[in-house]
Structures are given as structure tokens and as C-alpha cells.
Amino acid sequence: MKKIVAAKLHGIYITECELNYHGSITLDPDHCELAGIMPMEFVEIWNKQSGARISTYVIYGERGSNCCIVNGAAARTCQAGDQIIICSSDYRDASALTEMTPKVVTFERDNSVAEVLEYRTRRNARGWYDFEIVDLATEEKQPIPLMGRAAN
């Protein structure tokens, strides 16, 4: 079994931190439903400002609020205004990779949705994996960064 990305809220901004709450992260259900993240689902949170990485579970907040509230002990790892990545995952047999199409929702500064992307992985004629990121609004492929390699 492999741990595989199932959904992401990429670049959402923390609207509040609530230390004196049970724990979890409170999210707008509209955002979660676009990506496929369920209430009570465990997620990883990666803070782009502090570098903190935490794991917690999702609770749904007010629909349409654009909220992203980090609760409980996790509130000590971030501040309102920090930009984070929220990632859910699934354990699957590696052969199921080509059957998955994780959704990635990106955000504007006010936490309105900027774009909804989809990760697509397929096997090519050589049996190797081909990976692409597709903007679902336009069906256009997004460039995949080279991560420090020189482009030819």
C-alpha cells in the first residue's frame, strides 16, 4: 500500500487561530466539497510561513464563510494570515494510482477559489507514469515546475 494524495486545499489563508477549542481545523464546506475532503477526515497541514507540519482532522464551519480556523494545540503552530496547504491522503495499492484524480483547490488572498485543478497520472506506451495538472475550468494543462533543473 502507498500513501497517495487524495485532495488538497493549496494556499488557503488562516482566518483565525482558536487555542481554547477541542482541536481540529474548521473549514468552509464549499471548499472541502470542491476538493473532496470530508468532515472528521484527517489531514496534514503545511504552513508556508513557519514551515510547521501538523496533522489534525477537519470540521465544517459556516458555508460560504471562506473560513480556515486552526483550533486547539495546532493553533500554536501558526497565525492568522499564514498561508497553508491542507492535504488529505488515501492508502491504495500502487496499481490504483491511475484510477485516482485528486482535486486541488487554489485560493485568492480572501480565500475565494482561484482555480480547481486535477492531478492525472497515466501509464504511457513504455509503461512509465505520465503526470499532468489540469485546470478543470479550461481543461488546459498547467506547467509542472522543474524544481531547480534547467529547462531545455
N, C-alpha and C positions, 0 to 999 in steps of 0.2 A: 504494500500500500504506500502511496505517495501523498504527501500533503500538498494540495493544489489550490491556487487562488480560486475562490468561488464568486466573489463580488468585492468592489472597492468604492469607497467614497474618497476621492482623491483631491486633496487641497481644500477641504472644508475648514472653516474658521470656528474656533471655540467661542461661543457666545457668553458662557458663564462657567464658573467653577463652584461647585457646591460641596464643601468639605463635610458638612454635617448632614449627609444623606447616606442611605444604605450602601451605596456603591453603584457601579454601572456607568453607562453613558446614555443620556437622553437625546434622542434624535427625532427629527421631523419624519413621520411615517411616509410622507410623499417621497422623500429622498431614499429611504430604505426600500420602498417598494420598487422604485426605478432600478435599483441595483440588485434587488433580490435578497435583502437582509431582513431576517425575521426578528420579532421581539423574543428576548431571552437567548438569542444566539450569541455565542462567544465570538469576540472579535479581537484582533490585535490593533493597537493604536500606535502610530509612529509620529512623534512630534518633530516637525521640521525645524523649529527654533531651538529646542533644548536637546534634541537627539534622544529623548526618553522613549522607551518602548515598553508598553504595558499591555496586559490582557484583561478584558472585562466583558460584561455582557450588555446587550442593547435593551433599553426600554423605549417605548414610543412616547413621545411628547405630544404637543399640540400640532395637529395637522395644519400645514401652511405657515408655520411659525419660523421656518428656517433655523430652528434651534440646534445647537450642538453643545450640550451641557455635560461636563465631566464631573462625576459625583464621587463622594467618599474619598478613600485614600488616594485614588488616581488624581484627584484634584490638586494634590501636592506636586504633581509632575508637570504642570502646565499653567498657563494664564489665559484669561480671556484675550482674544486677538491672535493667539498662536494658530498657525496653520498645521493641520494634521492630516494623516492618511489613515483611514479605517478600513481594515481588510478582514473579510471572512474567508474561511477556507473549508475544504472538504477533503476527506480521505478517500481516495479512489485507487483502484488498480491502474497502473500506468497505461494499460490498453484503453482506458476510458477517456484519456486526455483529449482525443479528437472529437469526442462527443460533447465536451463542455464548451460553453460560450459565455464566460464570465462578463458581467456588465461592470463598467467603470464610469461613475458619475463624477464630473469635474465641476468646480464652483467658481463663481464670481466672488468679489470681496464681501458682498452682502449675503452670501450663502444661497443666492439664487443659482439655479442649474446653468452651467455654461455649455456643457455637452454631455451626451451619453455615448459612450464608446463600448465596443465589444471586442474581447480578445478571441481570436480564432486560431486554432492550431490544427494543421492537417499534415498528413504524410504525403510526400511527393513521390514521383516515379522511382526515385532511388531508395525510398523507404526512410528518408530523413524527415525531420519535422520542419515544416514551414510555419512561421508565426506572423500574424498581422494584427494591427489595431485598426478597427473600422469605426468611423463616425456614423452612428445609426440614423442621424438626420439626413445625411447626404449619401451614405454608402461609400464615401471616399476613404481610402486607406490613409492612415496617419503615419508620418515618418517615425521610424524607430531609431532612437539616438544611438550613436556608435560608441558611446561611453569611452571617450578618450582615444579611439582608434582614428587614424587619418582616413578620410573619405577619398576614394579614387575618382 
